[in-house]
Amino acid sequence: MGAYILPSVNYPINEKLSLDFGIGFYLDRFSVEDKVAATATCKGNRNISQIQTPINFNFHFSKDKSYQLGIGGFASFLVAAKEKGETIVDNSQFNFIDPNDPIFYENSVVSYDKNIKDNYNSVSIGAFIQIKRSISFSADKKGFKYF
């Protein structure tokens, strides 16, 4: 699950073309589960935050020019990348541990909170194609866009 906020500006070039550009914040959060060995499992959440700067050219079509075909690109700048969770060791798999020993009676759990920013590119680029439609609540003013 994540969130994406992108305020943008639409600059009309002519009746059929326009240019969009903006700056946005992208947050991606997802669960991770890694089986490290037969006895250990890491469970946690990973959060990745980025600033994105898209730019795209729009071709307006339809009679009222409400539909647009956009082609563009973006640059993303990594802000943060963190993973937080627990490593759980199943002690029942070890034959040399006394099952009545209260220290090892249950699973061992170790919490972790890691900065994993070095595992990701600090800058990345991409391209996209999109179809958009403008809706207006007033005949005088341009409206919102949805995809």
N, C-alpha and C positions, 0 to 999 in steps of 0.2 A: 504494500500500500504506500502511496506517496502523494505528494502535492506539487502542483505547478502553478505559479503565479507569473503572468506575462503581460504587463501593460505595454501596449505598442501604439505607434503612430502610423496612420495611413496617409501617404502623400500622393495625391493624384498627379499623374504625369500628363495624361490626356483623357479623353472620354472612355477609352477602352483599357488603359493601363494605369496601374498604381504601384507604389512601393511601400512595403511595411518594414518597419524596424523597431526594435525595442530592447529591453533588458528584462530578464526574468530570473526567478529563483526556483530551483528544482530540488525537491527533497524526496529521496527514495528510501523506504524502510522496508526491510523484509527479514523473515526468519531464516536462520541457518541451523543446520544440524549435520555435524560431521562425526562419523564413526571412526575414531582414531585407531582403535584396536578392538579386539574381541571384548575387552573389558572396559573401554572408556568411550564416552560420547560427549561431544561438545554441543550445547544448545544455547542459542542466543539470538540477538537481533543486530542487524547491520544497518547503519544509517549513512547515507551518502548525500552530501549537499553540494550543489553547483550553482554558479551564476552563468546564465546563458544569454548570448547576444545574437538573436536571429535577424536575418534580412531576407526578404523575398519579393519577387516581382509577381504581380497579379494581373491576369487577363480577365476582364469583366465580360460576361456573356449573359444572355437572356434579354428580353425586351426591356425590363426595368433595371438591368445591370446589377441585380441583387446577387447573382451567382458569380463566383470568382474561382479561377484555377490559379493556384500559387505554386511557384517553383523558387526554392531558395536554399540557403545554407545557414549554419550557425557555428559559433565557437562556444565551448563550455570551459569554464574555469573552476577547478575543484576547490571548494572551500573547506570541507571537512569529510572525513571518512572514519567512522568508529564502529567497533563491535563490542557488545557487552553481553555477558552470559555466564554459563556455568559449565565446568567440566565434571562429569559424573563418572566415578569409577565403581564398577560392580565388583565388590569384594567377595561375593560368593563364588567367583570363578577361580580364586586362589586356593589351592589345596593345602598350603602350608600355614594358613591362618586358622587359629582356633576359633570355631564358630561361636563359642561362649564368651570370647573376649569382648567387652563392651566398647572398646575403641574401634574395632573392626566389625561390629555387629551389623551395621547398616552400610549403605553406600557412602563413599567419600565424595564430598562435593567441594570444588574450588571455584570461586567466582573470579571472573576476569573482566577487565575493561581496557581494551586495546585501541590505540590510535593506528589505523591501517592505511593512512593517507599515502604512505610510500608504496603501497601495492597498486595504486591507480595512477594514470597519467594526470599531470597537473593541468594540461590543456588538451582538449580534443576538438575535432571538427566533424561536421556531418552535413548531410544534404537531405532535403525533403520535397515532396510533392503533396499538395493538399487541395481539396475542394471546399470552399466556404460559401456560406450564404449570409447576406446581411438582412436583418429585420429592423424595421423602423416603427416607432410608435407615433411618429409625426411625419407629415409629408414634407415639412420644411427642413428637418434635421436627419442626418445619417444615423443609422442605428447600430446595434450590436451585431457581432459576428458569432456564429456558432458553426461547428464542424460536423 
